[in-house]
Amino acid sequence: MPKSTRTKCLIAKGVKKLLETVSFGEISVGEICKQCQISRNTFYYHFKDKFDVIHWIFYTEITPILEESFSINHWEEGLLALCHYMQENRKFYVNILRFHGQNSFIECLMEFYENLAKKMLVESNPSRKFSQQELKWISRFYAYGLTGGVLDWAKSDMEKDPTPMVKMVSNLFSGELFAKAMVLEKAKEK
């Protein structure tokens, strides 16, 4: 592992350690440097600010988990793996989910799931030509659903088993629940 990557890992580990006891908003670059026993110059050589560290943590830790499931047939497994990873790192994620805005975990998930939805739309409908606007709107709709499912589950401090949430999201996206509701509604009309 290159020295630069080792230093970034050291800084990320320091931020995670601080987040066990302090909210993200209360952490300063100076406190990160003190925790990691590095100079401010070293910190700024590797990261722009504390938000950049969080962004780096998300993309180095979460992306490999999600990329393993970057397909139509395996996205549920990836969502479940993500939730289990978050449970294993509960203190960090409970704290960091309170942070919204640029480089937030929510933004990271939205970006990933929007790209996954675009890929799934194009691959599952090769004969259908979506306009850029349609592709953007539909993919963001699915990304909001997936991200919202994770956030709702996480609000329980990630203590519940995420499997029911993943199954519910899968059923919603397959159209199964909507189809059942339509059948019941038609039966009532008769």
Z-matrix of the N, CA and C atoms (Angstrom, degrees):
N
C 1 1.451
C 2 1.536 1 107.82
N 3 1.331 2 116.78 1 127.95
C 4 1.474 3 120.16 2 179.13
C 5 1.531 4 111.48 3 -60.26
N 6 1.338 5 115.50 4 151.94
C 7 1.466 6 120.91 5 -178.35
C 8 1.526 7 111.51 6 -57.52
N 9 1.332 8 117.02 7 -39.03
C 10 1.463 9 120.97 8 -179.96
C 11 1.530 10 111.01 9 -60.34
N 12 1.318 11 116.21 10 -42.10
C 13 1.466 12 120.50 11 179.10
C 14 1.524 13 110.62 12 -67.81
N 15 1.335 14 116.77 13 -39.42
C 16 1.473 15 120.22 14 177.65
C 17 1.526 16 110.56 15 -60.95
N 18 1.339 17 115.84 16 -41.84
C 19 1.470 18 119.66 17 179.66
C 20 1.522 19 110.47 18 -65.56
N 21 1.333 20 117.09 19 -42.21
C 22 1.466 21 119.98 20 177.53
C 23 1.530 22 110.81 21 -61.34
N 24 1.327 23 116.47 22 -40.67
C 25 1.472 24 120.31 23 177.91
C 26 1.528 25 110.72 24 -63.84
N 27 1.335 26 117.06 25 -39.90
C 28 1.463 27 121.58 26 177.65
C 29 1.529 28 110.49 27 -61.06
N 30 1.324 29 116.24 28 -45.43
C 31 1.468 30 121.03 29 179.66
C 32 1.529 31 110.43 30 -64.80
N 33 1.325 32 116.79 31 -44.06
C 34 1.471 33 120.67 32 178.91
C 35 1.528 34 110.61 33 -61.01
N 36 1.314 35 116.22 34 -42.72
C 37 1.466 36 120.51 35 178.64
C 38 1.531 37 110.23 36 -62.49
N 39 1.327 38 116.75 37 -39.77
C 40 1.464 39 120.99 38 177.87
C 41 1.516 40 112.22 39 -63.72
N 42 1.331 41 116.61 40 -42.58
C 43 1.468 42 120.65 41 178.16
C 44 1.526 43 109.70 42 -63.14
N 45 1.316 44 116.99 43 -43.79
C 46 1.466 45 120.27 44 179.03
C 47 1.528 46 111.38 45 -61.31
N 48 1.324 47 115.73 46 -40.30
C 49 1.469 48 120.14 47 178.64
C 50 1.531 49 110.11 48 -62.90
N 51 1.329 50 117.16 49 -45.15
C 52 1.468 51 120.88 50 178.39
C 53 1.525 52 111.42 51 -61.15
N 54 1.338 53 116.39 52 -38.47
C 55 1.465 54 120.58 53 -177.71
C 56 1.527 55 113.12 54 -68.93
N 57 1.313 56 117.06 55 -10.28
C 58 1.465 57 119.55 56 175.98
C 59 1.527 58 111.32 57 -70.86
N 60 1.347 59 115.86 58 -23.31
C 61 1.466 60 119.04 59 -175.29
C 62 1.524 61 114.23 60 -126.67
N 63 1.334 62 117.69 61 -16.10
C 64 1.462 63 121.92 62 -174.12
C 65 1.525 64 108.86 63 -131.00
N 66 1.330 65 117.66 64 145.57
C 67 1.467 66 119.80 65 177.18
C 68 1.528 67 109.71 66 -72.45
N 69 1.312 68 115.87 67 156.54
C 70 1.461 69 121.07 68 -177.70
C 71 1.525 70 111.51 69 -58.76
N 72 1.316 71 117.14 70 -39.14
C 73 1.461 72 121.06 71 -179.64
C 74 1.518 73 113.51 72 -62.40
N 75 1.316 74 116.58 73 -26.37
C 76 1.462 75 121.33 74 -178.33
C 77 1.524 76 113.35 75 -86.94
N 78 1.316 77 117.54 76 -11.30
C 79 1.466 78 120.90 77 -177.17
C 80 1.524 79 110.00 78 -82.69
N 81 1.322 80 115.57 79 134.41
C 82 1.468 81 120.83 80 176.60
C 83 1.527 82 109.32 81 -112.78
N 84 1.320 83 115.92 82 163.05
C 85 1.463 84 120.62 83 176.77
C 86 1.527 85 109.36 84 -60.64
N 87 1.323 86 116.91 85 -38.14
C 88 1.464 87 120.57 86 178.15
C 89 1.519 88 112.19 87 -59.28
N 90 1.335 89 116.58 88 -42.07
C 91 1.468 90 120.41 89 178.55
C 92 1.527 91 111.13 90 -66.87
N 93 1.318 92 116.28 91 -37.26
C 94 1.467 93 119.98 92 177.51
C 95 1.526 94 109.19 93 -63.06
N 96 1.330 95 116.45 94 -46.18
C 97 1.469 96 120.94 95 -179.93
C 98 1.525 97 111.03 96 -60.89
N 99 1.319 98 116.69 97 -42.20
C 100 1.465 99 121.19 98 179.24
C 101 1.527 100 110.22 99 -64.02
N 102 1.335 101 116.51 100 -45.28
C 103 1.468 102 121.50 101 179.81
C 104 1.531 103 111.23 102 -60.26
N 105 1.328 104 116.53 103 -38.98
C 106 1.471 105 121.82 104 -175.86
C 107 1.528 106 112.87 105 -91.64
N 108 1.327 107 116.56 106 -7.74
C 109 1.462 108 122.61 107 -176.88
C 110 1.529 109 111.06 108 56.85
N 111 1.342 110 114.59 109 50.98
C 112 1.462 111 121.78 110 176.98
C 113 1.524 112 108.74 111 -129.28
N 114 1.319 113 115.87 112 165.17
C 115 1.467 114 120.07 113 177.40
C 116 1.527 115 109.73 114 -84.23
N 117 1.327 116 115.27 115 161.60
C 118 1.469 117 119.95 116 175.83
C 119 1.530 118 109.90 117 -61.68
N 120 1.337 119 116.68 118 -36.58
C 121 1.468 120 120.17 119 178.58
C 122 1.524 121 110.69 120 -60.04
N 123 1.330 122 116.03 121 -41.88
C 124 1.471 123 119.80 122 178.39
C 125 1.525 124 109.86 123 -62.46
N 126 1.331 125 116.00 124 -44.85
C 127 1.466 126 119.32 125 178.58
C 128 1.525 127 110.11 126 -57.36
N 129 1.330 128 116.67 127 -52.08
C 130 1.469 129 120.74 128 -174.90
C 131 1.527 130 112.97 129 -72.08
N 132 1.304 131 117.47 130 -16.75
C 133 1.458 132 120.24 131 173.73
C 134 1.529 133 109.34 132 -69.33
N 135 1.327 134 116.30 133 -33.03
C 136 1.471 135 121.31 134 -175.56
C 137 1.525 136 114.54 135 -99.32
N 138 1.332 137 117.39 136 -29.97
C 139 1.463 138 121.06 137 -176.83
C 140 1.520 139 110.90 138 -138.49
N 141 1.340 140 115.77 139 150.70
C 142 1.473 141 120.93 140 177.52
C 143 1.522 142 111.41 141 -74.13
N 144 1.342 143 115.60 142 -40.26
C 145 1.462 144 121.46 143 -177.14
C 146 1.526 145 108.30 144 -165.85
N 147 1.322 146 116.56 145 -176.21
C 148 1.467 147 119.77 146 -177.72
C 149 1.530 148 111.80 147 -66.81
N 150 1.325 149 117.07 148 -27.77
C 151 1.464 150 120.95 149 178.22
C 152 1.528 151 110.53 150 -67.20
N 153 1.320 152 115.43 151 -36.18
C 154 1.461 153 121.39 152 178.19
C 155 1.531 154 110.46 153 -64.14
N 156 1.330 155 117.10 154 -35.74
C 157 1.470 156 121.09 155 177.42
C 158 1.527 157 109.56 156 -63.07
N 159 1.318 158 116.21 157 -46.39
C 160 1.468 159 120.69 158 -179.83
C 161 1.528 160 110.24 159 -61.05
N 162 1.315 161 116.52 160 -44.57
C 163 1.463 162 121.55 161 177.60
C 164 1.528 163 109.71 162 -57.56
N 165 1.313 164 116.71 163 -46.02
C 166 1.468 165 121.36 164 -179.70
C 167 1.525 166 110.31 165 -62.13
N 168 1.334 167 117.34 166 -43.20
C 169 1.469 168 120.81 167 178.77
C 170 1.528 169 110.08 168 -59.06
N 171 1.323 170 116.87 169 -48.12
C 172 1.464 171 120.02 170 -179.87
C 173 1.518 172 111.14 171 -57.47
N 174 1.312 173 115.93 172 -49.88
C 175 1.456 174 118.87 173 -173.72
C 176 1.516 175 113.74 174 -74.22
N 177 1.324 176 119.10 175 -26.07
C 178 1.464 177 118.93 176 178.03
C 179 1.520 178 112.25 177 -86.76
N 180 1.325 179 117.57 178 -27.81
C 181 1.461 180 119.90 179 -178.38
C 182 1.523 181 113.07 180 -96.85
N 183 1.303 182 117.20 181 -39.61
C 184 1.464 183 121.37 182 -174.08
C 185 1.525 184 112.55 183 -86.84
N 186 1.314 185 117.26 184 -40.68
C 187 1.465 186 120.41 185 -176.05
C 188 1.527 187 112.76 186 -55.49
N 189 1.354 188 119.88 187 -46.00
C 190 1.473 189 117.68 188 178.71
C 191 1.530 190 113.21 189 -59.51
N 192 1.323 191 116.81 190 -36.41
C 193 1.472 192 120.47 191 178.78
C 194 1.523 193 109.82 192 -65.01
N 195 1.320 194 116.27 193 -46.29
C 196 1.460 195 120.73 194 -176.55
C 197 1.524 196 112.54 195 -73.73
N 198 1.325 197 117.34 196 -35.12
C 199 1.468 198 119.56 197 -177.65
C 200 1.519 199 112.58 198 -66.59
N 201 1.337 200 117.07 199 -27.26
C 202 1.462 201 120.01 200 177.12
C 203 1.526 202 111.08 201 -62.27
N 204 1.317 203 116.08 202 -22.98
C 205 1.464 204 120.70 203 -176.41
C 206 1.519 205 112.20 204 -113.34
N 207 1.316 206 116.73 205 22.30
C 208 1.465 207 120.81 206 -175.27
C 209 1.529 208 110.16 207 -78.42
N 210 1.338 209 115.61 208 61.52
C 211 1.461 210 120.15 209 177.47
C 212 1.524 211 109.34 210 -153.92
N 213 1.304 212 114.62 211 164.45
C 214 1.462 213 121.12 212 -179.89
C 215 1.525 214 111.02 213 -61.49
N 216 1.326 215 116.82 214 -37.59
C 217 1.459 216 120.67 215 -173.76
C 218 1.527 217 115.04 216 -84.07
N 219 1.326 218 118.29 217 -11.69
C 220 1.466 219 119.20 218 -172.07
C 221 1.520 220 115.20 219 -128.09
N 222 1.321 221 119.55 220 8.68
C 223 1.460 222 119.77 221 -175.56
C 224 1.525 223 112.64 222 -64.13
N 225 1.361 224 117.28 223 -31.92
C 226 1.463 225 119.69 224 179.27
C 227 1.527 226 110.68 225 -64.33
N 228 1.347 227 116.24 226 -40.87
C 229 1.461 228 120.59 227 178.37
C 230 1.526 229 110.39 228 -61.92
N 231 1.317 230 116.11 229 -40.28
C 232 1.460 231 120.50 230 179.01
C 233 1.513 232 112.03 231 -65.68
N 234 1.335 233 116.37 232 -40.39
C 235 1.464 234 120.70 233 178.82
C 236 1.526 235 110.19 234 -64.42
N 237 1.318 236 116.54 235 -42.04
C 238 1.462 237 120.89 236 178.24
C 239 1.532 238 110.68 237 -66.13
N 240 1.333 239 117.19 238 -42.35
C 241 1.472 240 120.92 239 178.00
C 242 1.529 241 110.63 240 -62.11
N 243 1.326 242 116.80 241 -40.10
C 244 1.463 243 120.98 242 177.42
C 245 1.531 244 110.36 243 -60.39
N 246 1.321 245 116.54 244 -47.00
C 247 1.467 246 120.48 245 -179.27
C 248 1.528 247 111.32 246 -62.78
N 249 1.322 248 116.83 247 -40.77
C 250 1.465 249 119.35 248 178.23
C 251 1.526 250 110.90 249 -65.91
N 252 1.315 251 117.37 250 -38.59
C 253 1.464 252 120.90 251 177.10
C 254 1.530 253 109.99 252 -63.09
N 255 1.319 254 116.01 253 -42.30
C 256 1.466 255 119.94 254 178.21
C 257 1.530 256 110.68 255 -63.03
N 258 1.328 257 117.19 256 -37.97
C 259 1.468 258 120.17 257 177.64
C 260 1.528 259 110.96 258 -63.68
N 261 1.330 260 116.23 259 -41.01
C 262 1.466 261 120.80 260 179.07
C 263 1.527 262 111.46 261 -64.49
N 264 1.318 263 117.00 262 -27.85
C 265 1.467 264 123.24 263 -178.89
C 266 1.525 265 110.14 264 -116.57
N 267 1.323 266 115.47 265 40.01
C 268 1.465 267 123.81 266 -171.65
C 269 1.527 268 113.43 267 -53.74
N 270 1.326 269 118.38 268 -47.96
C 271 1.469 270 120.38 269 -176.35
C 272 1.524 271 110.93 270 -56.58
N 273 1.315 272 116.12 271 -43.88
C 274 1.462 273 120.82 272 -179.50
C 275 1.525 274 110.66 273 -65.00
N 276 1.326 275 117.48 274 -50.77
C 277 1.465 276 120.59 275 -173.66
C 278 1.526 277 113.24 276 -72.27
N 279 1.322 278 118.12 277 -35.25
C 280 1.467 279 119.08 278 176.52
C 281 1.525 280 109.01 279 -61.29
N 282 1.327 281 116.68 280 -42.47
C 283 1.461 282 121.34 281 -179.47
C 284 1.528 283 111.25 282 -69.36
N 285 1.307 284 116.88 283 -46.45
C 286 1.468 285 120.11 284 -172.71
C 287 1.529 286 112.03 285 -74.83
N 288 1.324 287 118.52 286 -22.35
C 289 1.466 288 120.38 287 178.02
C 290 1.525 289 112.29 288 -68.89
N 291 1.315 290 116.55 289 -15.64
C 292 1.465 291 120.02 290 176.14
C 293 1.523 292 111.22 291 -75.38
N 294 1.315 293 116.27 292 -17.30
C 295 1.465 294 122.23 293 -179.26
C 296 1.525 295 109.28 294 -88.57
N 297 1.331 296 116.43 295 127.85
C 298 1.463 297 122.04 296 177.75
C 299 1.518 298 108.59 297 -122.00
N 300 1.304 299 116.44 298 154.72
C 301 1.458 300 120.35 299 176.46
C 302 1.508 301 111.37 300 121.14
N 303 1.312 302 114.57 301 -160.44
C 304 1.455 303 121.57 302 -176.58
C 305 1.529 304 110.31 303 -57.33
N 306 1.314 305 115.98 304 136.16
C 307 1.464 306 124.13 305 178.97
C 308 1.526 307 113.42 306 64.80
N 309 1.310 308 118.07 307 19.01
C 310 1.461 309 120.35 308 178.95
C 311 1.527 310 109.85 309 -77.63
N 312 1.323 311 114.68 310 162.34
C 313 1.454 312 120.78 311 177.93
C 314 1.523 313 110.46 312 -60.82
N 315 1.327 314 115.57 313 -38.61
C 316 1.465 315 120.82 314 179.48
C 317 1.525 316 109.90 315 -60.97
N 318 1.322 317 116.89 316 -44.25
C 319 1.466 318 121.39 317 178.74
C 320 1.530 319 110.75 318 -62.31
N 321 1.323 320 116.13 319 -40.99
C 322 1.468 321 121.43 320 178.81
C 323 1.529 322 110.83 321 -61.69
N 324 1.341 323 116.84 322 -48.30
C 325 1.466 324 120.75 323 178.93
C 326 1.524 325 111.84 324 -62.90
N 327 1.320 326 116.06 325 -43.55
C 328 1.468 327 120.24 326 179.40
C 329 1.525 328 110.45 327 -57.66
N 330 1.312 329 116.56 328 -46.63
C 331 1.467 330 120.72 329 -179.21
C 332 1.522 331 110.97 330 -61.67
N 333 1.328 332 116.74 331 -45.92
C 334 1.457 333 119.97 332 -179.37
C 335 1.525 334 111.23 333 -62.79
N 336 1.333 335 116.83 334 -50.31
C 337 1.461 336 119.69 335 -175.89
C 338 1.526 337 112.70 336 -71.14
N 339 1.309 338 117.42 337 -27.94
C 340 1.465 339 119.21 338 174.50
C 341 1.530 340 109.70 339 -65.95
N 342 1.324 341 117.07 340 -43.17
C 343 1.466 342 120.73 341 177.92
C 344 1.526 343 111.29 342 -65.46
N 345 1.335 344 116.80 343 -39.94
C 346 1.462 345 120.57 344 177.66
C 347 1.526 346 110.42 345 -62.68
N 348 1.318 347 117.28 346 -44.89
C 349 1.468 348 121.16 347 -179.56
C 350 1.524 349 110.93 348 -62.56
N 351 1.316 350 117.76 349 -41.71
C 352 1.472 351 120.76 350 177.47
C 353 1.519 352 109.98 351 -59.63
N 354 1.334 353 115.88 352 -46.99
C 355 1.464 354 120.49 353 -179.91
C 356 1.529 355 110.39 354 -60.74
N 357 1.326 356 116.64 355 -45.29
C 358 1.459 357 120.68 356 -179.05
C 359 1.526 358 111.45 357 -63.94
N 360 1.319 359 117.46 358 -40.78
C 361 1.469 360 121.24 359 179.24
C 362 1.520 361 111.30 360 -61.80
N 363 1.303 362 115.76 361 -46.38
C 364 1.467 363 120.49 362 -177.17
C 365 1.527 364 110.55 363 -68.35
N 366 1.348 365 117.05 364 -44.09
C 367 1.463 366 120.60 365 -177.90
C 368 1.525 367 112.82 366 -71.06
N 369 1.321 368 117.68 367 -35.15
C 370 1.465 369 119.56 368 -177.00
C 371 1.527 370 112.76 369 -83.80
N 372 1.317 371 117.15 370 -13.66
C 373 1.467 372 121.91 371 179.75
C 374 1.530 373 110.36 372 -131.87
N 375 1.341 374 118.30 373 61.24
C 376 1.470 375 119.23 374 -174.67
C 377 1.531 376 113.84 375 -62.00
N 378 1.318 377 117.07 376 -27.13
C 379 1.469 378 118.86 377 -179.22
C 380 1.527 379 111.93 378 -83.37
N 381 1.320 380 117.36 379 -17.43
C 382 1.467 381 122.12 380 -178.99
C 383 1.512 382 109.71 381 -86.97
N 384 1.291 383 115.95 382 127.33
C 385 1.464 384 121.39 383 177.76
C 386 1.528 385 108.63 384 -101.20
N 387 1.324 386 115.67 385 106.18
C 388 1.463 387 121.01 386 178.05
C 389 1.518 388 109.71 387 -83.97
N 390 1.320 389 116.57 388 140.72
C 391 1.464 390 119.18 389 171.12
C 392 1.530 391 106.66 390 -72.52
N 393 1.313 392 117.12 391 161.23
C 394 1.466 393 120.66 392 178.27
C 395 1.529 394 110.65 393 -58.62
N 396 1.328 395 116.18 394 -38.81
C 397 1.464 396 120.48 395 179.98
C 398 1.532 397 110.87 396 -65.53
N 399 1.342 398 117.35 397 -43.77
C 400 1.468 399 120.72 398 178.12
C 401 1.523 400 110.74 399 -61.77
N 402 1.324 401 115.68 400 -46.94
C 403 1.458 402 120.98 401 -178.90
C 404 1.529 403 110.63 402 -60.03
N 405 1.312 404 116.24 403 -43.38
C 406 1.465 405 120.64 404 179.59
C 407 1.530 406 110.71 405 -64.91
N 408 1.328 407 117.08 406 -47.07
C 409 1.458 408 120.69 407 -176.31
C 410 1.525 409 111.08 408 -64.85
N 411 1.321 410 117.24 409 -48.07
C 412 1.466 411 121.29 410 -177.66
C 413 1.527 412 110.64 411 -65.12
N 414 1.328 413 117.03 412 -44.38
C 415 1.465 414 119.66 413 -178.52
C 416 1.528 415 111.30 414 -65.87
N 417 1.317 416 117.88 415 -36.50
C 418 1.474 417 120.42 416 177.62
C 419 1.540 418 110.39 417 -69.01
N 420 1.330 419 116.79 418 -36.01
C 421 1.465 420 120.85 419 176.57
C 422 1.533 421 110.11 420 -57.60
N 423 1.322 422 116.75 421 -50.13
C 424 1.461 423 120.89 422 179.38
C 425 1.526 424 111.54 423 -66.28
N 426 1.330 425 116.88 424 -39.90
C 427 1.472 426 120.47 425 179.06
C 428 1.527 427 110.84 426 -61.81
N 429 1.342 428 116.48 427 -41.52
C 430 1.466 429 119.45 428 177.21
C 431 1.528 430 110.51 429 -62.80
N 432 1.315 431 117.05 430 -40.19
C 433 1.462 432 120.57 431 179.40
C 434 1.515 433 112.45 432 -63.68
N 435 1.328 434 116.60 433 -47.37
C 436 1.464 435 120.27 434 179.73
C 437 1.523 436 111.46 435 -65.27
N 438 1.314 437 116.11 436 -47.38
C 439 1.463 438 120.42 437 -179.36
C 440 1.529 439 110.45 438 -64.09
N 441 1.321 440 116.54 439 -42.09
C 442 1.463 441 120.44 440 178.23
C 443 1.517 442 112.20 441 -61.99
N 444 1.326 443 116.61 442 -39.09
C 445 1.468 444 120.34 443 176.87
C 446 1.522 445 111.56 444 -60.64
N 447 1.329 446 116.05 445 -44.97
C 448 1.466 447 120.64 446 178.86
C 449 1.529 448 110.42 447 -63.67
N 450 1.325 449 116.52 448 -44.50
C 451 1.469 450 119.91 449 -178.27
C 452 1.522 451 112.03 450 -65.05
N 453 1.329 452 117.47 451 -42.29
C 454 1.469 453 120.06 452 177.89
C 455 1.527 454 110.85 453 -61.36
N 456 1.326 455 115.96 454 -43.36
C 457 1.463 456 120.05 455 177.56
C 458 1.533 457 110.30 456 -63.41
N 459 1.322 458 117.23 457 -42.66
C 460 1.467 459 121.77 458 -177.46
C 461 1.523 460 112.33 459 -65.40
N 462 1.331 461 117.48 460 -27.03
C 463 1.471 462 120.76 461 -179.74
C 464 1.524 463 112.20 462 -63.38
N 465 1.315 464 117.04 463 -17.40
C 466 1.468 465 120.96 464 176.77
C 467 1.528 466 110.35 465 -85.91
N 468 1.330 467 116.50 466 19.45
C 469 1.468 468 123.50 467 -175.45
C 470 1.525 469 111.39 468 61.45
N 471 1.304 470 115.76 469 23.24
C 472 1.459 471 123.31 470 174.87
C 473 1.526 472 112.59 471 59.98
N 474 1.313 473 116.53 472 27.89
C 475 1.460 474 120.30 473 -179.58
C 476 1.522 475 112.19 474 -85.58
N 477 1.320 476 117.45 475 -25.45
C 478 1.465 477 121.08 476 -179.24
C 479 1.527 478 110.15 477 -80.01
N 480 1.321 479 114.70 478 152.97
C 481 1.459 480 120.63 479 173.91
C 482 1.528 481 107.73 480 -65.48
N 483 1.345 482 118.82 481 127.63
C 484 1.460 483 120.48 482 -177.93
C 485 1.530 484 114.26 483 -77.43
N 486 1.321 485 117.91 484 -8.92
C 487 1.465 486 120.95 485 -175.59
C 488 1.528 487 113.17 486 -56.30
N 489 1.342 488 120.55 487 -46.35
C 490 1.472 489 119.19 488 178.47
C 491 1.531 490 113.14 489 -60.15
N 492 1.325 491 116.98 490 -37.82
C 493 1.471 492 120.24 491 178.36
C 494 1.523 493 110.26 492 -64.51
N 495 1.329 494 117.05 493 -43.59
C 496 1.464 495 120.94 494 -179.72
C 497 1.525 496 109.92 495 -63.76
N 498 1.331 497 117.38 496 -41.69
C 499 1.475 498 120.89 497 178.32
C 500 1.526 499 111.18 498 -63.76
N 501 1.331 500 116.60 499 -41.46
C 502 1.467 501 120.51 500 179.51
C 503 1.529 502 110.31 501 -63.16
N 504 1.313 503 116.77 502 -45.91
C 505 1.470 504 120.43 503 178.95
C 506 1.523 505 109.71 504 -61.82
N 507 1.320 506 116.73 505 -42.47
C 508 1.464 507 120.85 506 178.99
C 509 1.529 508 110.93 507 -61.47
N 510 1.332 509 117.08 508 -44.18
C 511 1.467 510 120.83 509 178.35
C 512 1.523 511 111.53 510 -63.21
N 513 1.318 512 116.10 511 -41.72
C 514 1.466 513 119.56 512 178.88
C 515 1.523 514 111.11 513 -62.47
N 516 1.320 515 115.67 514 -44.39
C 517 1.461 516 119.11 515 -177.12
C 518 1.522 517 112.60 516 -72.32
N 519 1.327 518 116.90 517 -26.36
C 520 1.463 519 119.10 518 178.74
C 521 1.524 520 111.01 519 -77.63
N 522 1.319 521 116.23 520 -16.23
C 523 1.456 522 120.63 521 -177.90
C 524 1.516 523 112.59 522 86.94
N 525 1.327 524 116.83 523 -0.32
C 526 1.460 525 121.92 524 -175.89
C 527 1.533 526 112.39 525 -59.90
N 528 1.319 527 117.68 526 -47.41
C 529 1.467 528 120.31 527 -178.68
C 530 1.519 529 111.56 528 -65.52
N 531 1.314 530 116.32 529 -40.65
C 532 1.457 531 120.38 530 179.33
C 533 1.528 532 110.07 531 -64.95
N 534 1.340 533 116.40 532 -41.68
C 535 1.469 534 120.41 533 179.29
C 536 1.535 535 110.70 534 -62.73
N 537 1.344 536 116.87 535 -41.70
C 538 1.471 537 120.26 536 178.38
C 539 1.524 538 110.95 537 -63.88
N 540 1.318 539 116.62 538 -40.99
C 541 1.467 540 120.70 539 178.91
C 542 1.526 541 110.47 540 -63.02
N 543 1.323 542 117.29 541 -38.58
C 544 1.467 543 121.38 542 179.18
C 545 1.528 544 110.33 543 -66.10
N 546 1.329 545 117.41 544 -40.98
C 547 1.464 546 121.34 545 178.59
C 548 1.527 547 109.55 546 -62.94
N 549 1.326 548 117.37 547 -44.97
C 550 1.469 549 121.07 548 178.76
C 551 1.522 550 111.47 549 -62.75
N 552 1.305 551 116.69 550 -40.45
C 553 1.466 552 121.23 551 -179.82
C 554 1.531 553 110.39 552 -65.38
N 555 1.328 554 116.60 553 -41.70
C 556 1.472 555 120.21 554 178.80
C 557 1.524 556 110.72 555 -66.11
N 558 1.341 557 116.75 556 -36.07
C 559 1.466 558 120.60 557 178.46
C 560 1.530 559 110.44 558 -65.45
N 561 1.323 560 117.35 559 -36.43
C 562 1.467 561 121.60 560 178.40
C 563 1.522 562 110.97 561 -66.81
N 564 1.323 563 116.90 562 -34.78
C 565 1.462 564 121.59 563 -177.98
C 566 1.519 565 111.66 564 -68.97
N 567 1.317 566 117.89 565 -24.92
C 568 1.470 567 121.51 566 -177.05
C 569 1.454 568 110.53 567 -79.90
